[in-house]
Amino acid sequence: MGLLGVPGLRLLLPSPLRASLLVLRARCFPSRRAMFGFASYYGDHMVLQKEPAGAVVWGYGEPGAAVTVVLSGAGGLVVMKKTARVKGPSGTWTTVLDPMDQGGPYALTAGQGSENVTLRDVYFGDVWLCSGQSNMAMTVLQVGSAVRSCRLRQGSGRLDDLERIDLPWSIPTAENLGHGNFTYFSAVCWLLGRYLYEALRYPLGLVEAAWGGTPIEAWSSPRALRACGLLGDAERRGFKPGLVFCTPLSSALFSSISPQQQLSGPQTPSVLWNAMIHPLLNMTLRGVAWYQGEANAFLHTDQYNCTFPALIADWRRAFHAGSVGQTELLLPFGFVQLSTYRQQSPADSFARLRWHQTADLGVVPNARMPGTFMAVAMDLGDERSPYGSIHPRDKQNVAHRLQLGARAVAYGEKNVIFQGPYPTRAVLEVTRGLLNVTYSQELVWRRRDTRAFEVCCSSPPSPCGWLPAPVVAVESRRVTLALAGCGGLVLALRYAWAEWPCDYQSCVLYNSWGLPAPPFLLDALAAGETPGRSQPAGGREMLLLPGSRFSPGI
């Protein structure tokens, strides 16, 4: 896990402002802190959350003692002073700074009696947490080894602070941006921060907490797992959240996960929530970026439509409470929709997982996942990646698409297009054997020889017979599909429903801004007669509803 304070964006951009990095990882043997000072992940060069929120600052001291926290600017000028009492038996103190405008540098000093600890070169800006598995952990050098495993040897599991930080708050350099394969610093996280900095022009703090080969269950609290009926199943099979042991972890282990095997190490339910997320809950955040899901294409795939929304809601509640209400309750949460794995694979677990990443609604934000944004990555496959095709090297486009969503959803920029085109209407021309699908945006027909659209022509409860529906024409916002062999009975429509839907940046449909149309699975039901609304001439309108009835395994 890592923290990156980015005063060092000035290394890349002609500006006195900065980005700061932090990489965190929980140690195998947690111990109680006794010395006076700040919590583990506060340090020189850090970025604290700017206004309108107040930054939470906490640390350790003698139970019952008074702690004075002073923020000072140039020449030692005192900007603010706070006092806090050390609580027993935890021996911790907490204070919330008054909201501060972006900028710096400042010095932050905590004093208890005659003891003083000072953090220097502190800035105020926006703090983003980047989490997930190995595609989030891939470093900057990997995009132009080993994955380590932490198994905690203690039964209570949940940590209040981190015992190990791979990279303390640091100004970005070539060394700490690419310290080794799958170590630090995250390429997606760094590039997201850089793109946001170019748009916002003020300091950013980037916190990386990622672990390769881990399923969502490891990052979920027991409360979130219970909400999806998973923790009870794990407990019945003898799993104890957070009770694990230290061993190495193969970077390819996720590909062999099965629901029947006994999960261990960093795959154990709640272990990374306990060791890497719970210690951060006091931190005031501006947003979260998440790149995970490959492991769940092999484990509890069809529960992801519950576990992912549950994790988002649970993290939001926990960070809001842990920061004394300073992290907003609807914390912006961005994620990367799964890329690709194996060409020509008949399996559809990746397609199902992509669909479940949207809570089976196709696009975000939606009613089940408010305040979220998504970067589609199914067109960024990399069969020749030296790290395996599951680890595509193009993280620039991933981060670019993420930052568009962040600017639109987190920062409220009204004119930023951050989603690709999505179908809104379909008209079936029975006599001509055509289906006209209307989209939300102007379309760019980029590739014409791909089997992208398929229709279901069977009646439940028999299995759906998916047949290709070739694209006949693309005009403005409309796609016309041929329905040879389907007759007039169309029950469902799906797009890009494959493990490897298309070659690099060569899916069928994009918008004018180069964003791919996301995959979908839609039930096509005959629209009922609505008073005052006539059916289109020469056709029958179909209702396009988020679907699940006609896909095996869903």
Order of alpha helices (4+ residues) and beta strands (2+ residues): beta-beta-beta-beta-beta-beta-beta-beta-beta-beta-alpha-beta-alpha-alpha-beta-alpha-alpha-alpha-beta-alpha-beta-alpha-beta-alpha-beta-beta-beta-beta-beta-beta-beta-beta-beta-beta-beta
